[in-house]
Amino acid sequence: MNLLPRLLVASLPLLVACYATSQGEQAGVPALLEPGMESPADIEQAVANLVQQQDVALAGDVFTASSLLVLERSQHSGREMGRPEQIQLMLDAQGCYLLRTSTAQTARLAKVRCRAEAP
């Protein structure tokens, strides 16, 4: 009778390891644009869609040195209108995508090539 609880306790680490592995395979990793990739218009459009703005102008070297982009909110009458938005370039088995960290919204980037960011 005491065998079942012991068996369950003994198998718990194995179950947790299997769950963590399956979750890790689904998650993306921070990424940088491939060398030679300029900031294409589809990155600007994807960022604009994620933050619900009509137009977003990005530097030509966006996502080349860091996977993280911080967008400051515009100021009206010297007052800040909200917290900065963080957008991160990510890479998974399906390719590159943008992640809005505050909402976990994502946008796939079909025409963009990227590589995993070094830790």
Accessible surface in RSA format (square Angstrom, percent):
REM  Atomic radii and reference values for relative SASA: ProtOr
REM  Chains: A
REM  Algorithm: Lee & Richards
REM  Probe-radius: 1.40
REM  Slices: 20
REM RES _ NUM      All-atoms   Total-Side   Main-Chain    Non-polar    All polar
REM                ABS   REL    ABS   REL    ABS   REL    ABS   REL    ABS   REL
RES MET A   1   224.38 116.2 161.07 106.6  63.31 150.7 136.81 116.3  87.56 116.0
RES ASN A   2   106.29  73.3 103.17  99.7   3.13   7.5  17.19  41.4  89.11  86.1
RES LEU A   3   133.57  74.4 129.44  92.6   4.14  10.4 131.44  92.3   2.13   5.7
RES LEU A   4   113.21  63.0 109.60  78.4   3.61   9.1 111.46  78.3   1.75   4.7
RES PRO A   5    72.96  53.2  69.34  63.2   3.62  13.2  72.90  60.2   0.06   0.4
RES ARG A   6   170.15  71.4 163.32  83.3   6.82  16.2  54.89  75.0 115.26  69.9
RES LEU A   7   107.78  60.0 104.42  74.7   3.36   8.4 107.65  75.6   0.13   0.3
RES LEU A   8   108.14  60.2 103.30  73.9   4.84  12.2 103.64  72.8   4.50  12.1
RES VAL A   9   108.21  71.2 102.68  93.0   5.53  13.3 104.41  90.7   3.80  10.3
RES ALA A  10    75.36  69.3  46.43  71.7  28.93  65.8  56.96  80.2  18.40  48.7
RES SER A  11    34.75  29.4  30.05  40.1   4.70  10.8  29.77  63.4   4.98   7.0
RES LEU A  12   101.00  56.2 100.94  72.2   0.06   0.2 101.00  70.9   0.00   0.0
RES PRO A  13    91.46  66.7  79.74  72.7  11.73  42.6  86.79  71.7   4.67  29.0
RES LEU A  14   119.77  66.7 114.58  82.0   5.19  13.1 118.44  83.2   1.33   3.6
RES LEU A  15   108.64  60.5 103.66  74.2   4.98  12.5 104.07  73.1   4.56  12.3
RES VAL A  16    89.44  58.9  86.63  78.4   2.82   6.8  89.38  77.7   0.06   0.2
RES ALA A  17    53.51  49.2  45.53  70.3   7.98  18.1  52.71  74.2   0.80   2.1
RES CYS A  18    73.82  55.8  64.02  71.4   9.80  23.0  28.97  73.4  44.85  48.4
RES TYR A  19   144.30  67.4 138.91  79.0   5.39  14.0 106.68  80.2  37.62  46.4
RES ALA A  20    59.08  54.3  47.54  73.4  11.54  26.3  51.90  73.1   7.18  19.0
RES THR A  21    82.87  58.9  73.78  74.8   9.09  21.7  56.21  75.5  26.66  40.3
RES SER A  22    47.93  40.5  44.70  59.7   3.24   7.5  38.99  83.0   8.94  12.5
RES GLN A  23    75.58  42.3  71.23  52.1   4.35  10.4  22.80  48.5  52.79  40.0
RES GLY A  24    47.52  58.6   0.00   N/A  47.52  58.6  32.72  89.8  14.80  33.1
RES GLU A  25   131.66  75.6 102.11  77.2  29.55  70.4  46.36  89.7  85.30  69.6
RES GLN A  26   129.95  72.7 104.85  76.6  25.10  59.8  45.04  95.9  84.91  64.4
RES ALA A  27    63.57  58.4  44.95  69.4  18.62  42.4  54.22  76.4   9.35  24.8
RES GLY A  28    14.38  17.7   0.00   N/A  14.38  17.7   0.22   0.6  14.16  31.7
RES VAL A  29    70.69  46.5  70.69  64.0   0.00   0.0  70.69  61.4   0.00   0.0
RES PRO A  30    52.85  38.5  52.56  47.9   0.29   1.0  52.56  43.4   0.29   1.8
RES ALA A  31     0.00   0.0   0.00   0.0   0.00   0.0   0.00   0.0   0.00   0.0
RES LEU A  32    17.47   9.7  17.47  12.5   0.00   0.0  17.47  12.3   0.00   0.0
RES LEU A  33     2.67   1.5   0.05   0.0   2.61   6.6   0.05   0.0   2.61   7.0
RES GLU A  34    51.40  29.5  50.41  38.1   0.99   2.4   8.64  16.7  42.76  34.9
RES PRO A  35    99.16  72.3  72.39  66.0  26.77  97.3  84.25  69.6  14.91  92.7
RES GLY A  36    80.20  98.9   0.00   N/A  80.20  98.9  43.21 118.6  36.99  82.8
RES MET A  37    27.83  14.4  19.01  12.6   8.82  21.0  10.20   8.7  17.64  23.4
RES GLU A  38   141.09  81.0 133.20 100.8   7.90  18.8  48.63  94.1  92.46  75.5
RES SER A  39    24.37  20.6   3.38   4.5  20.99  48.4   3.38   7.2  20.99  29.4
RES PRO A  40    36.40  26.5  26.22  23.9  10.17  37.0  36.40  30.1   0.00   0.0
RES ALA A  41    79.69  73.3  67.08 103.5  12.61  28.7  69.80  98.3   9.88  26.2
RES ASP A  42    43.82  30.7  35.62  35.5   8.20  19.4  34.99  82.3   8.83   8.8
RES ILE A  43     0.00   0.0   0.00   0.0   0.00   0.0   0.00   0.0   0.00   0.0
RES GLU A  44    52.35  30.1  51.60  39.0   0.74   1.8   8.26  16.0  44.08  36.0
RES GLN A  45    99.17  55.5  96.28  70.4   2.88   6.9  42.62  90.7  56.55  42.9
RES ALA A  46     9.64   8.9   6.15   9.5   3.48   7.9   9.26  13.0   0.38   1.0
RES VAL A  47     0.00   0.0   0.00   0.0   0.00   0.0   0.00   0.0   0.00   0.0
RES ALA A  48     2.03   1.9   1.98   3.1   0.05   0.1   1.98   2.8   0.05   0.1
RES ASN A  49    93.69  64.6  76.14  73.6  17.55  42.3  27.20  65.5  66.48  64.3
RES LEU A  50     8.94   5.0   7.79   5.6   1.14   2.9   8.88   6.2   0.05   0.1
RES VAL A  51     9.30   6.1   4.40   4.0   4.90  11.8   4.40   3.8   4.90  13.3
RES GLN A  52   142.71  79.8 113.14  82.7  29.57  70.4  40.91  87.1 101.80  77.2
RES GLN A  53    92.41  51.7  79.41  58.0  12.99  30.9  19.89  42.3  72.52  55.0
RES GLN A  54   167.76  93.8 144.12 105.3  23.63  56.3  53.50 113.9 114.25  86.7
RES ASP A  55   130.51  91.4 105.74 105.2  24.77  58.6  36.91  86.9  93.60  93.4
RES VAL A  56    25.28  16.6  12.00  10.9  13.28  32.0  16.81  14.6   8.46  23.0
RES ALA A  57   100.94  92.8  69.12 106.7  31.82  72.4  70.99 100.0  29.95  79.3
RES LEU A  58    24.50  13.6   3.17   2.3  21.33  53.6   7.60   5.3  16.90  45.5
RES ALA A  59    66.23  60.9  45.55  70.3  20.68  47.0  57.47  80.9   8.77  23.2
RES GLY A  60    58.38  72.0   0.00   N/A  58.38  72.0  37.73 103.5  20.65  46.3
RES ASP A  61    95.77  67.1  87.77  87.4   8.00  18.9  31.97  75.2  63.80  63.6
RES VAL A  62    12.74   8.4   5.86   5.3   6.89  16.6  12.74  11.1   0.00   0.0
RES PHE A  63     6.44   3.2   0.48   0.3   5.96  15.5   0.48   0.3   5.96  17.1
RES THR A  64    55.36  39.4  41.32  41.9  14.04  33.5  34.25  46.0  21.11  31.9
RES ALA A  65    93.18  85.7  63.16  97.5  30.02  68.3  69.37  97.7  23.82  63.1
RES SER A  66    51.70  43.7  48.76  65.1   2.94   6.8  33.58  71.5  18.12  25.4
RES SER A  67     3.38   2.9   3.38   4.5   0.00   0.0   0.00   0.0   3.38   4.7
RES LEU A  68    70.90  39.5  54.30  38.8  16.60  41.7  54.30  38.1  16.60  44.7
RES LEU A  69    27.65  15.4  25.67  18.4   1.99   5.0  27.65  19.4   0.00   0.0
RES VAL A  70    69.78  45.9  48.10  43.5  21.68  52.2  48.10  41.8  21.68  58.8
RES LEU A  71    33.51  18.7  31.89  22.8   1.61   4.1  33.11  23.3   0.39   1.1
RES GLU A  72   128.48  73.8 101.24  76.6  27.25  64.9  56.41 109.1  72.07  58.8
RES ARG A  73    72.63  30.5  61.75  31.5  10.88  25.9  18.47  25.2  54.16  32.8
RES SER A  74    75.45  63.8  58.93  78.6  16.52  38.1  50.95 108.5  24.50  34.3
RES GLN A  75   119.07  66.6  90.50  66.1  28.56  68.0  18.12  38.6 100.95  76.6
RES HIS A  76   109.39  59.8 104.35  72.5   5.04  12.9  69.43  71.6  39.96  46.5
RES SER A  77   115.94  98.0  66.40  88.6  49.54 114.1  48.53 103.3  67.40  94.4
RES GLY A  78    71.08  87.7   0.00   N/A  71.08  87.7  33.23  91.2  37.85  84.8
RES ARG A  79   179.10  75.2 174.86  89.1   4.24  10.1  54.18  74.0 124.93  75.7
RES GLU A  80   101.57  58.3  74.76  56.6  26.81  63.8  25.34  49.0  76.23  62.2
RES MET A  81   111.58  57.8  81.89  54.2  29.69  70.7  79.49  67.6  32.09  42.5
RES GLY A  82    31.48  38.8   0.00   N/A  31.48  38.8  29.39  80.7   2.09   4.7
RES ARG A  83   205.39  86.2 197.59 100.7   7.80  18.6  75.97 103.8 129.41  78.4
RES PRO A  84    57.07  41.6  41.20  37.6  15.87  57.7  41.20  34.0  15.87  98.6
RES GLU A  85    14.70   8.4  13.88  10.5   0.82   1.9   3.76   7.3  10.94   8.9
RES GLN A  86    74.79  41.8  73.10  53.4   1.68   4.0   7.85  16.7  66.93  50.8
RES ILE A  87     0.00   0.0   0.00   0.0   0.00   0.0   0.00   0.0   0.00   0.0
RES GLN A  88    34.08  19.1  34.08  24.9   0.00   0.0   0.00   0.0  34.08  25.8
RES LEU A  89     0.00   0.0   0.00   0.0   0.00   0.0   0.00   0.0   0.00   0.0
RES MET A  90    17.81   9.2  17.81  11.8   0.00   0.0  17.81  15.1   0.00   0.0
RES LEU A  91    41.70  23.2  40.07  28.7   1.63   4.1  40.07  28.1   1.63   4.4
RES ASP A  92    31.51  22.1  15.95  15.9  15.56  36.8  14.50  34.1  17.01  17.0
RES ALA A  93   112.94 103.8  62.33  96.2  50.61 115.1  75.78 106.7  37.15  98.4
RES GLN A  94   147.86  82.7 110.30  80.6  37.55  89.4  43.30  92.2 104.56  79.3
RES GLY A  95    23.72  29.3   0.00   N/A  23.72  29.3  23.26  63.8   0.46   1.0
RES CYS A  96     5.43   4.1   3.05   3.4   2.38   5.6   0.00   0.0   5.43   5.9
RES TYR A  97    20.68   9.7  20.68  11.8   0.00   0.0   6.96   5.2  13.72  16.9
RES LEU A  98     0.00   0.0   0.00   0.0   0.00   0.0   0.00   0.0   0.00   0.0
RES LEU A  99    37.46  20.9  37.46  26.8   0.00   0.0  37.46  26.3   0.00   0.0
RES ARG A 100    25.14  10.6  25.14  12.8   0.00   0.0   0.00   0.0  25.14  15.2
RES THR A 101    58.27  41.4  31.76  32.2  26.52  63.2  28.30  38.0  29.97  45.3
RES SER A 102    80.48  68.0  39.35  52.5  41.13  94.7  48.52 103.3  31.96  44.8
RES THR A 103    71.30  50.7  40.89  41.5  30.41  72.5  49.90  67.0  21.40  32.4
RES ALA A 104    72.81  67.0  56.56  87.3  16.25  37.0  57.52  81.0  15.29  40.5
RES GLN A 105    76.18  42.6  68.79  50.3   7.38  17.6  31.88  67.9  44.30  33.6
RES THR A 106    78.54  55.9  52.07  52.8  26.47  63.1  20.03  26.9  58.50  88.4
RES ALA A 107    21.96  20.2  15.23  23.5   6.73  15.3  21.96  30.9   0.00   0.0
RES ARG A 108   116.62  49.0  90.87  46.3  25.75  61.3  64.91  88.7  51.71  31.3
RES LEU A 109     8.00   4.5   1.79   1.3   6.21  15.6   3.31   2.3   4.69  12.6
RES ALA A 110   104.80  96.4  61.29  94.6  43.51  99.0  72.71 102.4  32.09  85.0
RES LYS A 111   166.37  81.2 144.34  88.6  22.03  52.5  96.57  86.9  69.80  74.3
RES VAL A 112     9.99   6.6   0.00   0.0   9.99  24.1   0.00   0.0   9.99  27.1
RES ARG A 113   145.88  61.2 142.20  72.5   3.68   8.8  67.91  92.8  77.97  47.3
RES CYS A 114    14.23  10.8   0.00   0.0  14.23  33.5   0.00   0.0  14.23  15.3
RES ARG A 115    93.45  39.2  90.96  46.4   2.49   5.9  45.63  62.4  47.82  29.0
RES ALA A 116    55.86  51.4  40.44  62.4  15.42  35.1  40.44  57.0  15.42  40.9
RES GLU A 117    51.69  29.7  37.26  28.2  14.43  34.3  11.29  21.8  40.40  33.0
RES ALA A 118    82.53  75.9  61.75  95.3  20.78  47.3  67.52  95.1  15.01  39.8
RES PRO A 119   179.75 131.0 107.65  98.1  72.10 262.1 146.19 120.7  33.56 208.6
END  Absolute sums over single chains surface
CHAIN  1 A     8475.9       6711.9       1764.1       4979.9       3496.0
END  Absolute sums over all chains
TOTAL          8475.9       6711.9       1764.1       4979.9       3496.0
